[in-house]
């Protein structure tokens, strides 16, 4: 029964992917629309910088700020707490 369900899910995923690929044909991108004014293309370095380096840098900055500005203290168990008794 599991193989049958896996086959059904795989066929559904493959069919959906195929239909999406067929419906979004890149050949339609050749026709220019009214008012279309494309700018200059990006170089490989600019593309990698914009879509790879910039998100990683933003993630690192945000993560660093969260770690630096974290106000929580290191939690120390008090001698009378249940956790301290469990460790003993």
Helices and strands as residue ranges (DSSP letters): H 2-23, G 26-29, H 44-48, I 49-53, H 54-68, H 82-87
